[in-house]
Amino acid sequence: MIAVRDLVVRFDRKGAPAVAGVSFAIEKGETFGLVGESGCGKSTVLRAIAGLVPGHSGDVLLDGRPVPARRDRAFYSRVQMVFQDPYGSLHPRQTIAAQLAEPLRNLGLNGGPARVDRALETVGLDPAFRWRFPHELSGGQRQRVAIARALIVEPEVLLLDEPTSALDVSVQAEILNLLTELRRRRGLTYLLVSHDLAVISHMCGELAVMQRGRILERLDVERLRAGTVEHPYSAELLAASEAYGELRPA
Ligand SMILES: Nc1ncnc2c1ncn2[C@@H]1O[C@H](COP(=O)(O)OP(=O)(O)OP(=O)(O)O)[C@@H](O)[C@H]1O
């Protein structure tokens, strides 16, 4: 469904690239995880796919075809993003209805009230939320709105950048379960970036461990849960994960 081939991102001409030749492919309906310590380049991979990083090299392929260097409406109607901080990504002085209608307007699609209500329902929020402002919502409700805003254009792929890192643990589980249910119901394909192995283990079929802009190791979730990683850095990451116990089957 979506793939990157030899992706390189350089922010600084002299220094090491932030992403140094990353390749992977995600089948339709699957969730692929990118995991690694802060600064390893995982968010940059995701932002480069979304066209938010100027001047990357390598290919981004959607359904096997390269996407245009300047991402167009056709791309954003198929690929949407959800960021870590829903408070930062929502406009503080716009109603939820206005914010949900915006991506439809940007893509030249019809944004009637019924569509906004449907989007709210999809993420488990009452239509009455349409008149509220972001500060009147809890963190979890705000992230539900961010997911509704990504889904309102009916994309096929969601790029998820630490979608639950800013939330309390109990709310994290709710949002992860909602994302899983939506993926199953709609046949969505996810690329999930997280520093949290428990989140990756819960969500992903396959994952790649990144360090200093490169993929060190690819794993399927069974190997992650069994702890049979090959690269010493992956083993370190696993050992350091507070959630190590949760990753292993009881
Ligand atoms: N816009 C930018 N300009 C310059 N350097 C950047 C920019 N964005 C990221 N970087 C640098 O690129 C490297 C990779 O950052 P990136 O945010 O992709 O890492 P990450 O693994 O997602 O970490 P985190 O989870 O902390 O965001 C870091 O060294 C970072 O400082």
The ligand as a Gaussian input file, in Angstrom:
#p B3LYP/6-31G(d) Opt

LIG

0 1
 N       13.144000      20.614000      11.305000
 C       14.333000      20.185000      11.702000
 N       15.449000      20.924000      11.518000
 C       16.669000      20.482000      11.890000
 N       16.887000      19.285000      12.490000
 C       15.825000      18.503000      12.719000
 C       14.490000      18.912000      12.341000
 N       13.639000      17.911000      12.691000
 C       14.384000      16.939000      13.271000
 N       15.700000      17.287000      13.280000
 C       16.809000      16.463000      13.781000
 O       16.766000      15.212000      13.117000
 C       17.067000      14.143000      14.009000
 C       15.903000      13.157000      14.051000
 O       14.783000      13.754000      14.687000
 P       13.362000      13.045000      14.821000
 O       12.410000      14.016000      15.422000
 O       13.012000      12.418000      13.526000
 O       13.679000      11.901000      15.853000
 P       12.675000      10.971000      16.635000
 O       13.300000       9.650000      16.633000
 O       11.321000      11.069000      16.058000
 O       12.721000      11.564000      18.077000
 P       11.563000      12.225000      18.942000
 O       10.688000      11.092000      19.349000
 O       12.281000      12.859000      20.072000
 O       10.894000      13.228000      18.020000
 C       17.369000      14.785000      15.351000
 O       18.747000      14.941000      15.473000
 C       16.671000      16.129000      15.261000
 O       17.320000      17.079000      16.067000

